[in-house]
Amino acid sequence: MSRAPGILALWRRAPSLSVQKGSQTARHTCLSEAPLGNCLLSVYKANPLTQCFLFCRLDQVVIHVGALSLKESQELAQHAAEIGADGIAVIAPFFLKPWTKDVLINFLKEVAAAAPAVPFYYYHIPALTGVKIRAEELLDGIQDKIPTFQGLKFSDTDLLDFGQCVDQNRQQQFAFLFGVDEQLLSALVMGATGAVGSTYNYLGKKTSQMLEAFERKDFSLALNYQSCFLIYFSHLGFGVSQTKAIMTLVSGIPMGPPRLPLQKASREFTDSVEAKLKSLDFLSFTDLKDGNLEAGS
Ligand SMILES: CC(=O)N[C@@H]([C@@H](O)[C@H](O)[C@H](O)CO)[C@@H](O)CC(=O)C(=O)O
C-alpha cells in the first residue's frame, strides 16, 4: 500500500490542521482502486504514520475522489461519505476532457450527488489536467447545480482568475484553498482562506510562521519567509518524486521510490536538498542510509 501521506493543509484563523488525502502528491492517479480505498480508510482511522507526518491532530479530512471514470469517482465519493470524510474534492477528468463549463459542471454534479451530505470542493489544477476552464467561470451559479459546493482548491498561477473568484464570493460562503505554495503570500493578500500543498509536509512550520506574520500585518517578515521558499524552489524544482525524497529526509520514514512512469529523484538532488535542509536546521533525522530512500512503495 502506498505510504504517501496526505497533504498538509493550512487554514487561516484556525488553530489546528487539516489534511487532503488522495491528491496529486499522493499519486492518486497511479493507485489502483483497492489501495486507494485502503489508503483513505487508513487516514480516517488517523493511522500513526499519517499522524507522525502531520505532528498534529487531524481536525478535517478532505478526500480527493477524482478519477477518469465517473463510476469510479462516484464509488470513491460514496466510500468517503461512509467513512465520515469532512469533504470531498474532485479534479476534472483529463483524458477525455470536458471542454465547456457546463460539461465540467455536469460531471462534478454527478460525483457530488453520490455523496449528497458531504461538502464538495472542485480541485482546479489545469497544468496537470489540461482542463483550462477558468475557475471564475465555473463558480458562476455553481451552487444551483451542486448544492453541496463548498469551494475551490486553486492550484494555478493565474492570480487574476483567483482574484475574480474571490470577487464573486461576496457572501463569503466559499472556501478558497490555494495550492501554489510559492505564491501563497500573494494569494493571501487576494483573499485565500487556506492552503493545500505538498511542501507543507515539510515546510509547514515555516509556512505557519509566514501566516502568523501576515495576520500581524508584518508583511516584510512574511515576505522573507515566502522568498525563502521561492529561492528554494526556483533553484531545485519540485515534482512528486522529489517531494517523496524530501519527506523521507525530513521525517526519517522511508517513503520509497515513486511508481512508474515517475522516476525517483536523483542522488544529486537528494544530496543538494539534504544540505539545504540542514542549513535551515530542518533535519532531525540526519543519519539516513542510502537504503532508507529506497524502501517502501
Ligand atoms: C502541481 C503540484 O504538485 N502542485 C502542488 C504544490 O504544492 C506544489 O508542489 C508546490 O507549489 C511546489 O511547486 C499542489 O498544488 C498539489 C497538491 O497539493 C496535491 O494535489 O498533491
The ligand as an SDF file (V2000), in Angstrom:
LIG
                    3D

 21 20  0  0  0  0  0  0  0  0999 V2000
    1.4900   20.7380   -9.3050 C   0  0  0  0  0  0  0  0  0  0  0  0
    1.5990   20.4240   -7.8450 C   0  0  0  0  0  0  0  0  0  0  0  0
    2.0220   19.3540   -7.4690 O   0  0  0  0  0  0  0  0  0  0  0  0
    1.2100   21.3670   -7.0160 N   0  0  0  0  0  0  0  0  0  0  0  0
    1.2380   21.1780   -5.5710 C   0  0  0  0  0  0  0  0  0  0  0  0
    2.0240   22.2720   -4.9280 C   0  0  0  0  0  0  0  0  0  0  0  0
    2.0130   22.0750   -3.5460 O   0  0  0  0  0  0  0  0  0  0  0  0
    3.4430   22.2580   -5.4720 C   0  0  0  0  0  0  0  0  0  0  0  0
    4.0370   21.0010   -5.2050 O   0  0  0  0  0  0  0  0  0  0  0  0
    4.2530   23.3380   -4.7990 C   0  0  0  0  0  0  0  0  0  0  0  0
    3.6430   24.5720   -5.0290 O   0  0  0  0  0  0  0  0  0  0  0  0
    5.6950   23.3110   -5.3140 C   0  0  0  0  0  0  0  0  0  0  0  0
    5.7400   23.7060   -6.6570 O   0  0  0  0  0  0  0  0  0  0  0  0
   -0.1640   21.1860   -5.0450 C   0  0  0  0  0  0  0  0  0  0  0  0
   -0.9170   22.2500   -5.5650 O   0  0  0  0  0  0  0  0  0  0  0  0
   -0.8240   19.9040   -5.4620 C   0  0  0  0  0  0  0  0  0  0  0  0
   -1.2270   19.1420   -4.2870 C   0  0  0  0  0  0  0  0  0  0  0  0
   -1.2920   19.6070   -3.2050 O   0  0  0  0  0  0  0  0  0  0  0  0
   -1.5720   17.7680   -4.4800 C   0  0  0  0  0  0  0  0  0  0  0  0
   -2.6310   17.5130   -5.0260 O   0  0  0  0  0  0  0  0  0  0  0  0
   -0.8050   16.9170   -4.0820 O   0  0  0  0  0  0  0  0  0  0  0  0
  1  2  1  0
  2  3  2  0
  2  4  1  0
  4  5  1  0
  5  6  1  0
  5 14  1  0
  6  7  1  0
  6  8  1  0
  8  9  1  0
  8 10  1  0
 10 11  1  0
 10 12  1  0
 12 13  1  0
 14 15  1  0
 14 16  1  0
 16 17  1  0
 17 18  2  0
 17 19  1  0
 19 20  2  0
 19 21  1  0
M  END
$$$$
